[in-house]
Amino acid sequence: MPRNRRLTAVATAVAAISVLATACTGQSGNAAADDPNKEVTLNFWHGWSAPSEAKAIEENIARFEKAHPNIKVKVTGNMTDDKINQALRAGGDKAPDVVSSFTTDSVGKFCNSGAFADLNPFLQKSGVDKAKVFPKTLLEYTQFNGNQCTLPLLNDAYGLVYNKDAFKAAGITEPPKTWSQFTEVAQKLTRSNGDSYDQLGIMPTYHGYETTPMRLAAQWSPKYFGADGKSNLAKDPGFASMLNAQKDLVAKLGGYEKLEKFRATFGDEWSAEHPFHKGQVAMQIDGEWRAAMAKEAGVAFEIGTAPLPVPDDQAADYGKGYLSGTIMGIASGSRKQNASWELVKYMTTDTEAVVAFANAIHNVPSTLAALESPNLQVTPEFKTFLDIARHPKSNTTPAQADGGTYQLTFQDLAYAVEKGDVADVPAGLAKTDQQIDTDIAKAK
């Protein structure tokens, strides 16, 4: 499961890739002359760190090496984008040939800077029709301006995880489907205790782990950029509607200050001390891994999962959600690109490999064939997220030349709105549009 796919990490990655942009020479033409059938050792760097995740990677690599006995893979885990980009900039034999990153928001930078090789020629040479292999949304976040510099390596879908016992105690018979229902349910599930809570329906503030502005905005099917490439936040009424709906929910659940004080008591997102595990919150906006983690933590209540609610005027689109995922690419400076492609192709397109990896780390598979595989381990809780991944209206944040900077700018506005520092939301969105356009112009 992704452990550091956070926009705080994006800020570091954006800075690192900005430095890298001046160092990449885009040598993919010459580097792709290597013979993939010769004896070779590849350096593969990834970000997973948990023992179970590292084991899953090792098992996949072992299967690959068995199928390609001439290619040996040296694996280095727990690597951040900052470390990866420093190594790519330095180059040399110790630099990675193949890279896996959690930071999908940096794809625009990876492609635009020339840090990663365009995989389109490799796909074509191998006869891989990417449109028939990968879901459309996943292809959208792994390429930029036609440069397919990365491919999806598993997928994350975001939905609602909830405490069925708490629902039953509150007389709630099914998960909410619309935002008005969501607000009502969150209030019913909330039991205040003076300036704190015995139980909170949901932590609605944007610092509440996966409750980011981008996750919520996805339910409004937003259009971040217009046909002219300019930021579209002020023109798309969905952004103002989402910001106001979230702010209203914050107010109805006790207000920003009370909620943030309670949030300060929460344990780490990736530990057994997570507030959902401990019953501090009855609902949690989260990814497909949360239900499995809660069970592993030994929770005493029954767990339910559902798509996030949608705006009342989009009730027919219920079932959609925000999609993201891990990405995989080949370093443009690698002199072993054909051999590297064999590894990337195996890990991202081989159905057996994708399914085995998804089963091992509780992520959604990233190919159409793997999503339908009979070997995929599907619990009722997990099926919800498979359905979200398949939903035609599920969406993601588009790649941009400035990586995830535009998302950070939007997030800053959202923080200010929920605190009450920005009262005029349309004006705030217009100002944010101007900043985003300026940043992107500088990045090109």
N, C-alpha and C positions, 0 to 999 in steps of 0.2 A: 504494500500500500504506500502511497506517497506520504512522506514524512515532512518534507520541507517545501511543498508546493504552496508557498505563501507569497503575497506581494511584497513582504519585507525582503524575501530572497530575491525577488525580481529587481528591486532597487540595486542590490549588489551586482546582480548579473548584468543589468543595463550598463552600469559603470564599467564593469570588466570588459564587456563586449565592445564598448565604445573605444577603449584602448586597443583592443584587438583589431579593430577595423583598419587601423593604419599599418598593421603588421602582416596581414594576410596577402599573399601574392596570387592566390587563385590558380594554383598549378595543376588543376584537375586534369587538364589535357595531357600533360606529360606523365603525371603520377599514375594514370590509368593504363599505363603500358605494361604493368607487371603481369607475370604469368601466374594465375591463381592455382595452377596445378603443381607448382614447385613447392619445395619445403619452405615454410614461412611461419614466423611467429607474430601474431597481432597483439597490440596493446589495446585492451578494452576497458574503458573507465565508465563507472555508473555511480548512482547516488544512493542506492539502497544500503542500509546498515544493520537492520535487525537480523539476528541469526537465521530465522526462517526465510527471510528474503534472500540473504546471501546464499543460503543452501539451494534455493530455487534457481538462482542464476547459475550456480555451479552445475546443477543437474542439467540445465538446458545446454550449457557449454559442453558438457560431457557427451551429450547426444550429438551435438554439432561436430565435435572432433571425431566421433566414431564414424560419422557419415563423410567427413573430410579429413582423412588420416594425415594428409600432408600439411594441414593448417593447425597450428597450436595457438591457443589463446591465453594470454597472460591477463588475468582479471584484477582490477583494482577497484574496490568499492568505497562507499561513503565519501564520494568526491562531489564537492559543491561546484556550481558553475564558475565561481571565482577561481578555484584551483584549476579547473579544466581549461579556462581561458588563459591563465598564466602559462600553463604547459604548452598550449597551442601556439602562443606567442613566442615562447622560447624555442620550440621546435626540437629537432634532434631525435635520436633513437628511442628516448624514453617518453616522448610525447605520445598521447593516445592516437591510435589509428581510427578507432570506433568509439563513439561517445553516446551515452544515454543520459538524458537530462529530464528532470521533473518540470522545468520551467518552460512550458509551452508558450508563455507570453513573450519569450525572447526569440521566437522563430524568425520574426521579421528582421531582427538584428543578425541572427545567425546567417540568414540567406543574403541579406543586403551587404554585409561586411565581407562575404566570401570565406567566412570561418569554416563552413561546411560545404562539401561538394554537392552540386546539383545531381540528384539521383534519377532524374528523368532518362538520361542516356542508358543508365544501368537497367532501369525497368524495361525500357524498350528492347535492349539487347537480350534480356532474359525472357522476353515475351510476356511480361507481367502487365496486365491491364489494371492499373490502379483503381479505376472507377468501378471495376467489378470485384475487386478484392476488399477495399476499405469503404466504410460508411462515408457518405458525402461530408458530413460535418467534421470528421476526423481529418479528411484531406484538406479541409479549409484551414485548420489550425497548424498543419505541418508544412505549408508552403507559403510563399510570398511572391506576388507578381509573376506567377508561373514557374518560379524556381522551387522545385520540390527538394529542398535541401535536407529534410528530415522525413521520417515515416513514423506512423503511430506504433507504439509498443505498449499494448494494453490501453485501457480506457477508463475514465472515471465519469460516473453519472451522479448527479446530486439530487437528492430527494428528501423526504421526511422520515425520520426514525422516531417511533413513539412507544410509550409505556402503555400497553394494553390494560394493565391492571388499574392504572390511574384513570384511563378513559372510562372503564367500567364503573369505578367508584364515583365518577362525576356524572354518570348517566349518559355518556357519549357513546353512540353505537357504531360510528364509522369515522374515518379520518376526514378532515375538511377538504373540500374540492375547490371552493372559491375563497377569495381573500376575506370577504365579509364573514364567511363561516369560520375561517382560520382565526380571525380576531375574536370571534365569540367563543370558540373552543379554547383559545389561549387564556382568556379571562376565566372561564369555568374551571380550568385546571390550576389556576393560581390561588395559592393560600398565603396571604400576607401575614407577617408576624412583626408588627410595629414597623421599624425602618428596614426590615429584612423580609425573608420569605421562608415558610416551611416547605413550599413547593412552588416553583415558577412554571407557568405553562410552556414558555419558550423564552430563551434569551434573545431578544430581538435586536440588540445593538450590534453594530458592524464589527466590533472587536470580539464578538462571540464565536470564535473559531471559524467555522465555514460560512457564517452568516455575512458574507461580503456583499457589497453593492452589486457586483457582477452576477453572483448567484441569484439574487432576488430579481434583478433586471431581466434575466433570461425568461422569467415567467410572463413578461410583457412583450416578448419577441421583439427586442429592440433593434434599431438600425443605427449603429454607432457612427457610420460615415455615409455621406450622400454619394450620388453618382459622380460628383465632381471631386471626390476624395476628401472633402472638408468634413470636420467634425459636425455631427448631426444631433447632438444632445438636446439643444433648445428646440429644434424643429420637430423632433419625435416626441409626441405627448406622453409616451410611455415612461420616459425617464422622470418627468415631473410627477406623474401619477405614482410611480413606485416610491420615490423619495417621500412624498406626502403620506402614502399609505404606511410606510415603515415608521415615520415620525408619529403618526396617529397611534400605531400599535405600541410604541414606546410609552406614549403618554397614558394609554389605557392600562398598561401593566405596572404603573407606578412612577413613571418618569425616569429621565436619563440618569440623574444622580443616584437614585435608589437602586436602579438596575446595575449601574457600574460598581457600586459598593458591594452588591451581592456577587457580581462577576469576579471581584477580587478574591473571593473565597474558593473559586474553582481550582481543581487540580489540573495537571498537565493533560493536553488533548490526547496524547498517545499512551496514557497510563491507565491503570485501574481506577485512578482517582478522578476520572472524567466525570463531570456533573451529571450526565445522563446515567452513567453506571451507578452513581450514588443516590439517584432519585431526587437530586436537587432541581432538575428540570424534567418535565414530562414529555417534551418534544424536542427534537434536535434536527436542525438542517445539517445534513452530512452526506458523505459518500457511501458507496456500496460496502465499504469495509466495516462500518460502525456496528452493524448488527452482530457480525462475527466477533468483533473485539469485545462487545458487551457480554456475549456468551462466554468468551474466554475469561472475562473478568469475574464470572460467576454471579451475574445479577440474578436476583430472586424473582423478578417479574417477567411476564411474557412480552416479547418484543414484536412490534408491528412496523411495517414499512409502507410508504405510499409516495406518489409523486408530490411535489410541492403544489400548493394551491395556485390557482391562476386568478387574474383579475376577473371580476364578476362579468364583465362584458366579453370575456374570452373563454367562457365556461366550456365551450365545445372543444377547446384545445387542451383540456385537462389531460395530464399524462406526460406533458413535455417537461424538459428541465435543462439545466446547464451541463455541458459536456466538456471534458478536458482530458488530459492524459500524459503519459510519459512519451518522449520522443527519442528517436535514434538516428544518428547520422554518421557520416564519414568525414574525417578531418581533411580539408582541402590540401593541406601540406603533406599528407601521407603519401609515401612511395609504394604503398601496398593496397591501392584502392580496389583493384579487382578481387583480391583475396578478402578485403574488408567487406566488399559487397556480398560475398558469399555468406558471411556472418550476419550482416544486416538482413539480407533476403530471408535467411533461415529463421531468425528470431521474430521477424515482423510478418512474414507471409506463410510460413509453414503451419498448417492447422494444428498438427499434433503439438508443436512447440508452443504455439500461442495458448492453446487450451491447457496444457500442463502448467504453464507459467501462471495463467489466470486462476487455476484451481489452487495453486500453491500459495498465492498471496492475496486471494479474495478480491481480485480486480475484474472488471468487465473486459471480455476479449475485444480485440481491436480489428478483427476481420469479419466479414459477413459470414464466411464459412464456419469460423470458430463460434460465432454467436448461435449457430444452429447445430453445433456438434452434439451428438448423443453422449460424448465423453465429458461434456462440461458439467461440473457438479453444481446443481441448482437447488437451493433451498427456497421456500416460499418468500423469505425475506430478500434473497438475492434476486429473484425473478423480477421484482419491482424495478430494479435498476437496469436489468436487461431490457425491459419494456421501455424504460425512459431512453435508453441508448438507441432503440429502434424507432422511437417516435419521430414522425416527419417534421414536427415543429420544434424538436429539441435543437438547441443552438449553442454557440460559443462566442468568445470575444475574438474578433478578427485580428490577424497578424498585421503589424504596422512597422514602418521603418525605424520607429523609436522603441521597438520592443514593447514592454509593458508600461512605458512612461505614461501613456495616455490614460491607462487604467488607474495608475496612482493619482493622477490629476483629478479624475472623476471621483475616486475614493476620498480624496481630501475634501472635496465639496460635500460628499455624503456625510462625512464626519461632522462637518460644520453645520449641516442642516439638522441632523438629529440632536445636536447639542443646543440648537436654537441660535447659533451665531449667524446664520444666514436665513433671514425671514422671507426674502423675495427669491423664491426658487427659480422662476424663469430667468431673472437677471443673473442669478448665480450660474445657471447652465450656459447662458450666452457668454459670460466671462470665461467659463471653463472651456467652451468651444474655441475661443480666441487663443487661449494658452496651449491647447492641444495642437491647433494648426501651426502655431509658432514652433513648438517643439519638433513636430514632424518635419517641417520645412528645414530645420537645422540638421536633422538626422539624415536627410537625403543627400 
